[in-house]
Amino acid sequence: MSENRRHFSRVGFQSTVIVGIQEQEYQAELIDISLKGALITLEGDSSFENNKRCVFELKLDANSIAVKTDALIVYSHENQLGLKFQNLDLESMTHLRRLLELNLGDSDKIQNELFFLVNPTQGS
C-alpha cells in the first residue's frame, strides 16, 4: 500500500497496554497508534491467528482515563500484533483523538481522518 492511500496517521507512542485474548490478559508495549488501530509487541514469543477478536486497553493516567475497545488481530508476526479497532465508544474515541492531536501537532489532520473513519467510501 502506498503512503498516498493511507488516511490514518500512525503516531509513535511508548506505553504499556493490556490486551485480552481468549479470556487471558497480556501486557504489551505500544509501538504506534492511529484512529483505526495499533501495533503492539507482546512480551515473550506469542503469535495469534489473524481475525481473532481481542480487547485493547491503553491507560492514559493512573485514574480512569483510558482508551478501551474491542479489536481484531489483522497482523501477527512473532511477538508483534497489528490490531484494528472495532466498536470504539465515544469516550475512548475522544481520548484517542486528543492523544493523536497532541502527539501529531495537527488537529485539522485528525479531524480529516475522523471524516474518513465515519465515511470510509469517501476519497477512495
Helices and strands as residue ranges (DSSP letters): G 3-5, E 11-21, E 24-33, E 37-42, E 53-59, E 66-77, E 80-86, H 90-104, H 107-118
